[in-house]
Amino acid sequence: MAQMTGAQALTRSLIREGVEVVFALPGVQIMEAFNALYDEPSLRLVLVRHEQSAAYMADGYARTTGKPGVAMVVPGPGALNATAALGTAFASSSPVMLISGQIESYNLGANRGALHEIGEQLDVFKHLTKWCERSIENSEIPTMVHRAFQQLTTGRPRPVEIEIPWDILPGQSEIELLEREVHPKVRPEPSDIKSAVDALAHAERPLIWVGGGAREANLSAELLEFAQALNAPVITTPEGKGAFPDNNILSLGTVYNGHGPGHHVVPQSDVILAIGTRMHMVPKVEWSPQPHQTLIQIDADPEEVGRNIPATIGIAADGRLALQDLLSELGGKTRTSDWTPQELESIRNTTTEEIRAMAPLQVEIIETIRKELNDDAIMVSGTTEIGYWSHLAFPVLAPRSYLTSSYFATLGYAFPTALGAKVGNPDRQVVATSGDGGFGYASSELATAVQENLNVVTILFNNESYGASYADQQNRYGGRVIGTRIHNPDYAKLAESYGASGLKLSRHQELGPNLRDALKANGPVLIEVPIPNLIPPFQISPPGIVRQP
């Protein structure tokens, strides 16, 4: 034990848990924590311009490094500003830790109108986090931080929130710091593994369906070996992109909003192995897994097994450990599946042509971006036309290199999330695609990008509208346009005003060489690309829609 303040206990506990970066804004209730950071040079402080961005950056850092991302904010308005980003991390199963200040401990629950007071702040976060807790004694802080990291590193990785009252941070006492623990992952039951192998070893047309849970399980090597052993094609959700390389002969691509290879391959499959996906089909399609097919579902979260589609064999365990045990049990039991290289190539080609026919301009732009990037480049796919179609048309070749906002579909997340990814991966290319509407949410983070010298390339697609909503009004509401056209600044000049590089293209065909140069720049670059308003995939009926009576 040693004499220290609550703030020192916080920063030193973070260091012991392996934290290297904190994304934060200052404010009166957490200034003592900032003062403690001054004495900890091993703990990098990244100053941001908005609390929402702090949590987004922590998310981008976490999903691309595999390490928990940490953000720190003041209570009340600061904590509330972070909730959209925390919701995105929750939807994406991302290990993000939000540290929030709190009002004075003696004012908690008194409803006196203390500065930044919320009646019960923990209640706000209960549905946005896996776990949340408050410390009201400075001696409790190391234990609280330790518990938070246990939650972040076990089971399904989702956000946590901790909070410390204003007056607790400066208080001194004898405090014991705790040592970091490595928590074991959950291993599957041997009987479940045997049942799964019995089904897979005799499958005629096995299929592997991979979701975002595969990312946090770090199972790409095992997945490649297992797919090759079974000769089983692989499809992914948008969040699962990168878990299996899209340039592998067994990769068929991504299923998104009913589009993609699903309607070609799922009905033909007799045994489906789903890993880290909730298999929530939106919209509901006729080609989703049926009772006559054997569905083996592996998920770190027991509650997800069978939630949306009944599982024949449910395995609640870490995905990587499950695949290791499946490989061990499989041994030489597998038969050569009936899938032929010609069949798989035909499905890939047909799917590609279907996507190209629906979105020729979008696919052209996406192919241009992909051509200029390294294999391990990080692509943050924004909530925008190009982002939506990237789920289907952007090949991902390495793990932890494709980020979405999952079912939260958050406008404005792409740029700050990309900055966090770059902080965690300084030697990898990082590109964010954003719409003009979404970029406005966090354009002030250009200052952060310049201040931290982050060579993130943001490709801003400008159609002077909230494009998906505008298309809705055109196609569903007879052209009754209201509230969807927006006034924009000159984004290139805006970037330059912050000290970043800004480029304004006259047409999308200029993107390739300008992106090539931007990736070599020493600092952030924004490229504005004009595009017409286009139709997103979710406004195009996919094959096999279940018609409601």
Stockholm file with secondary structure:
# STOCKHOLM 1.0

chainA/1-549         MAQMTGAQALTRSLIREGVEVVFALPGVQIMEAFNALYDEPSLRLVLVRHEQSAAYMADGYARTTGKPGVAMVVPGPGALNATAALGTAFASSSPVMLISGQIESYNLGANRGALHEIGEQLDVFKHLTKWCERSIENSEIPTMVHRAFQQLTTGRPRPVEIEIPWDILPGQSEIELLEREVHPKVRPEPSDIKSAVDALAHAERPLIWVGGGAREANLSAELLEFAQALNAPVITTPEGKGAFPDNNILSLGTVYNGHGPGHHVVPQSDVILAIGTRMHMVPKVEWSPQPHQTLIQIDADPEEVGRNIPATIGIAADGRLALQDLLSELGGKTRTSDWTPQELESIRNTTTEEIRAMAPLQVEIIETIRKELNDDAIMVSGTTEIGYWSHLAFPVLAPRSYLTSSYFATLGYAFPTALGAKVGNPDRQVVATSGDGGFGYASSELATAVQENLNVVTILFNNESYGASYADQQNRYGGRVIGTRIHNPDYAKLAESYGASGLKLSRHQELGPNLRDALKANGPVLIEVPIPNLIPPFQISPPGIVRQP
#=GR chainA/1-549 SS CEEEEHHHHHHHHHHHTTCCEEEECCCGGGHHHHHHHHTCTTSEEEECSCHHHHHHHHHHHHHHHSSCEEEEECTTHHHHHTHHHHHHHHHTTCCEEEEEEESCGGGTTTCSCCTTCCTTHHHHHTTTSSEEEECSSGGGHHHHHHHHHHHHHSSSCCCEEEEEETTTTTCEEEECCCCCCCCCCCCCCHHHHHHHHHHHHTCSSEEEEECTHHHHHTCHHHHHHHHHHHTCCEEECGGGTTSSCTTSTTEEEECBTTBSTHHHHTTTCSEEEEESCCCCCSSCBTTSCCTTSEEEEEESSGGGTTSSSCCSEEEESCHHHHHHHHHHHHTTCCCCCSCCHHHHHHHHHHHHHHHHHHCHHHHHHHHHHHHHSCTTCEEEECSSHHHHHHHHHCCCCSTTCEECCGGGCCTTCHHHHHHHHHHHCTTSCEEEEEEHHHHTTSGGGHHHHHHTTCCEEEEEEECSBCHHHHHHHHHHSTTCCCSCBCCCCCHHHHHHHHTSEEEECSSGGGHHHHHHHHTTSSSCEEEEEECCCCCCGGGSCCTTBCCCC
#=GC SS_cons         CEEEEHHHHHHHHHHHTTCCEEEECCCGGGHHHHHHHHTCTTSEEEECSCHHHHHHHHHHHHHHHSSCEEEEECTTHHHHHTHHHHHHHHHTTCCEEEEEEESCGGGTTTCSCCTTCCTTHHHHHTTTSSEEEECSSGGGHHHHHHHHHHHHHSSSCCCEEEEEETTTTTCEEEECCCCCCCCCCCCCCHHHHHHHHHHHHTCSSEEEEECTHHHHHTCHHHHHHHHHHHTCCEEECGGGTTSSCTTSTTEEEECBTTBSTHHHHTTTCSEEEEESCCCCCSSCBTTSCCTTSEEEEEESSGGGTTSSSCCSEEEESCHHHHHHHHHHHHTTCCCCCSCCHHHHHHHHHHHHHHHHHHCHHHHHHHHHHHHHSCTTCEEEECSSHHHHHHHHHCCCCSTTCEECCGGGCCTTCHHHHHHHHHHHCTTSCEEEEEEHHHHTTSGGGHHHHHHTTCCEEEEEEECSBCHHHHHHHHHHSTTCCCSCBCCCCCHHHHHHHHTSEEEECSSGGGHHHHHHHHTTSSSCEEEEEECCCCCCGGGSCCTTBCCCC
//
